[in-house]
Amino acid sequence: MPPVAAEPGAANDTAAGATDTAAPSAHGGPHAPAHQEGAAATPDAPGGGANGEVADSSVAPQTTSSIKADRPRYRAGEDPDFAAEMGWPVEGPEPLPGAILPHHRIVAYYGNPLSKRMGILGEYPPDEMLARLDSAVAAWAAADPETPVVPALHLIAVVAQSNSGPSGKYRLRMADSLIERVAEWAETRNALVFLDVQVGLSTLEDELPRLIPFLQRPNFHLGIDPEFSMKDGTPPGKKIGTFDAADINYASDLLARLVREHGLPPKVLVVHRFTRRMVTNSKEIVLRPEVQIVMNMDGWGAAWLKRDTYRDYIVREPVQFTGFKIFYHNDVRQEGWKLMTPEDVLKLRPVPVYIQYQ
């Protein structure tokens, strides 16, 4: 099969909270971090955090009200009262037997074996990659001993392209043999396998049926990436794409039917998000007992920016469960930026149950 082009899907070069018109160029420099679409952000700082939240809990609140002064101060994304006000935890269907969430945490390595630039899954030889995954799993188990950790390999199985290709759809489907190779790696760790889909100018209706033979397996799950869903015909990488609730409901319904027809444990559906318009009409997303939906904060940048993005695009629009992505390279690409640790991420509210490393 042809090699994967190092194009839009090759690396998420879009900062957390970036504008929806920013191009996630795989070849250009980083985009300037922006907290909200079209608006500049301010790092967490005493008295000057984004949206007025204070970064350092030791700093006295700037208020004359003793009631407000007594209230704990939280950084963006870490306030349990704000999460509760937004509707967390979400009331959904009771999990079916065999459900992974919420009583386990998934720790996944993301990428594609044909490219070192698409993520940790392909950056290192398989044995080294799996050893690093073991270490990440151990770190999470140590940070939160009460929540068992389930390892996973998250393969980009349909990769967005900058060229239209023979199909004219600006996407490249990975061969079944590549998926089987990743499945074999996962088997050595009793790990889950996620198949991620970047549709380009195609649709989920065109791309998912081909993956059904894999999704029928008990340990296979699905990820869908709105960033590369170009509904207006723009080639991927020129702007950030979008999925509507109807698209997510289609994927969820397909998975639910597989669960019912084959007597499978519930499937996990991961939806990536780091801007508002990446997911439209989120209140219309249907929850089903056969499918567990994770809205995954998928932006890179400084820790304060990632927390802002988590709050504004994940916490503010509750769906069911939450995820959080750590970029081994992009999250430390500027001086002073530090990789968020499991202990850092565990301070978020709601606490993410799906962790992805790229």
N, C-alpha and C positions, 0 to 999 in steps of 0.2 A: 504494500500500500504506500501511497505517497507520504512523505514526512509532513508532520503538522507545521503549518506556517506559523511563525512567531508574530501573530497579528493580534487583533483585539482581544481574543481569548487568552493570549499568551501570558499576559500579566495584567492584573488590575492596577492600572496606574492612576486611578481616580481617587482623590483624597476623600476621607469621610466627610459627609455633608456637602460635597461639591455640588455646583449647579448642574441641573439636568442637561444643559447645553455644552458642558465641558467634555472635551474629547478624551476618552481613556486611551490615549496613544501608547502603543507598546514600544515606540521608538523615541518619543520625545521626553522632555524633562517632566518633573512632577508639576501637577497643577497646584496653584496656590490654595492652601486650605481655606475653605469657606464654610462657616457653620450652617447657615441656612441658604436656600436657593436665592442667589442674587444679593446676599448680605454678608458683610464681613463678620468674623467671629473674634471674640476676645478670650484668651486663655483663662483657665481657672486662676483666680488670684484673689487674695483677701479683699472682699468688698467689690470685686470687679470681675467675677466670673461671668460666663455666658448666661444671659437671661437673669443676671443678678445673683446667681448662686455662689456661695463662698467656698473656696477650695480648702482652706485650712480651718478645721473645726476649733482650733485653739484661739482663733481671732474673734473678738467680741462682735456680735451683730451690730450693725449701724442702725439702731432704732432706740427710741425713747420708751417704747412699750415694754414693760416688764414681762408681759405674756409672751411677746415675740422673742424677747431676749432669752427666755427659758427654753424655747424650742430648739431642739438639736439642729445644727446646720450640716447640710450634706453637699457634696459635690454633685454635679449633673449626673443623673442616672442612678444615684445611690440612695435616693430619698424614698423610704418605704411608704410614707404617707402620700406622696405624689403618685406612686405606683397604685396604691389602693384607690385614690381618687380617679385615676384613669380606668380602673376596672379590673385590676389584678388582685388575686388570681382569677382567670377567666372561668366562668361556669360553662363546662362543656360536657359531652357525653362521658359516661363512665368508661374507663379504658377496658378493652377486652382482654381476656387471658393472653399472656405473652407480650403485653405492651411493654415497651422499653421505658417510655416516659410516663410520669415525671420521677420515678423512683430510681432511675439510673442517669448517668451523664455520659453522653457520647463525646469522645475526643477523636477528631478525624484529621488525617493528613490529606491535603487537597492538591490536585495537579493532574499531570498527564506524563506517562513514562517517555513519550517521544519529544519532550521539551524540558530543558532545565529551567526555563524562564516562567513556566506556567505554575510552578509551585513545588513544594517540598517532595511531593510524590514522585516527581521525575528529576529532581535536582541531584540526587545521590544514587549510587548503586543500590539495588533492592535490599541487600543485607544491612547496609548502613542506614538506609531510610527506615527500615523496620526497627532497628536498634534505637534510633532517635524517637520513633513513635513509642517504643517501650518506655523510654525515659519520660516522655511527656505524660503518658498514662500514669506512671508512678508518681510524678509530681502532682497531678490532680488528685490521685488517691490519697496522698499525704496531706494535701491542703484541705480536703473535705472527706474524711474517712467514713462518714455516714452515708455517702452516696457512691455506690459502686460505679466504676468506670468501664465503659464498653468501648474498645478501640474500633476505628473505622478507617477505610481508605475511600476517599471521595474523588472519583475519576471523572474528568471532563470527557464525556463520551460523544458529545456533539459540540464541535469547536467553531465559534464564529470566526469568519475570515474577512479580510479587507478586499478580497477579489470575489467576484460572483461565482466562479467555478462552473463546471459543466451544468449543474442544476439551475444556476442563476439565483440560488438562495443564500449565497454568502455564508455557507456553513459547510463543515467537513465532518462526516460521520466516521467514527472510529470503527475499525474492523472488529468483528466478534472475537477474533483471536487475541486482540489486545485486552478486551474486557475479561476474557478467560485468564489471561496472564495475571491481571490484577486480582482476580478472584482466587487464584492459586496463592498469591502472596497473602491475601487476607486469611485464607484457611490456616496458614501457619501460626496465626495469632488469634484464631477464633474470632475474627473481626467482621464487622459489617462492611458492605460495599454500597456506596452511593454512586449512582450514575447521574452526572450533571449535564444539563442540556442548555446550550446557547443557540437559540433557533435562528438568529440572523434574520433573513427575510422569509424564513419558513414559519411554521406554526407548531404548537404542541400537538395538534391533531395529526400533523404529518409525521412528526418525529417520534412520539411516544409508542405507537403501536409496534414499531420495529423492535423496541426494547422489551416488549412483554415477555418473551421467553426467559429473559434474565430477571425481570421483576417478579416472575412467578416463584422465584427461589426465596425461601424464608429469610435469608440474611441480606437480600438486596433491597435497596431503598432508592429514593429519587430526590434530585435537586433540580430546580429550575431557576434560571438567571434572567431577570427582567432587563438587566443592563444591556444585553445583546438581543433583545426582542424589538426589532425595528419595524413597527407597524406602519410607518409613513413612507417606507421604501428607502430611507436613508441607509447607506452602507454602515455596518457596525464600526465603531470607533470614531465616527463623526459627531455623535451625540449619545446621550444615555437613553436607553430604550425603556419599555414599560410593559407590564402585564396588568390586566384588569382582574377583578375578582372572578369574572367568568372564565378566564384562562386557568386560574388556580383551582376553581371548582371542577373544571374539566379534568385536570390532572388528579385531583383528589378522588373524583368519581371513578376514574379508570383504576386507581389503586384499590379503592374500596371493593369494586367488582372482583378484582383478582383475589382479594382476601376472602370474600364470600365464596367464590367459585372453587377455590383450591384449599379452603380450610387453613389459611395462613394466619400467623400472628399479625397484629396491626402494622401497617407500613408507616414510615416516617417520611414526610414531605418537607424538604428544606427550600425556602424561598429567600433569595438574597435581596438585601435592601440597604441603601444608604442615602436615598433622597425620597422626598414625598411622592413625586410623580412616578417613581419606579413601580409603585403598586397603587392602583386606583380602586375606589369603592371597597376598601378593605372591610367595611362593616357587612358587606354582602358575601364574604367568604363563609362557606358552609362547613360546619364542623360535623364530623362523622365518627362513630365509634371505631371504624376500621382504619382510620388514618389519623396520624398525629402531626399537626402542622407546626413547623418551626419557622419563625421570621428571624433571619440571620443578619445581624449587623455586619455589613460587608465592606466597610470603608477603612482606609488606612490613614495613618497620621499620628500626631502626638496624642498621648493618652487623654488629655482634656478634650480634644476634638472627637475622639472615638466615643467618649462618654456622652458628649453633647449629642452626637448622632444617634446613639442608642436611645437616649431619652426622647429625642424629637421624632424619630421615625419608627421606633419599635415600641417604646413604652407608651407613647401618646396614642397609638392605634393598636390596641390589644387584638390579637387574633387567637392564639392558644398557648404556644410555648415560645421561648426566645433562644437565640443563638448569638454567638459572638466570634468574630474572626480575628486572629492574630497573624500579622504579616511579619515573617522573620526578617525581611530586608526593608520593606517600605516603612514599617513602623519605627525604624531607627535611622532613616536616611538623612536626617538633619541632626546637627549637633544639639545635644541636650535632650533629644527624644530617647525614651527608654521603653523597652519591650514590657508590656504588661504581664505580670505574673499571675498564676492561678489565684493567689491571695488578692490581687488587685481586682480581678474579674468577679470574684466571689462577693465583693462589696456591692455589686450592682443589684438593683431591685426592679423587677423580679430577677432572681439569680438565673443566668443562662444554663440550660441543660444540654445544649449542643455547642461544642467548642471546635472551631475549625482553624487549622494552621496552614498557611500558604508560604 
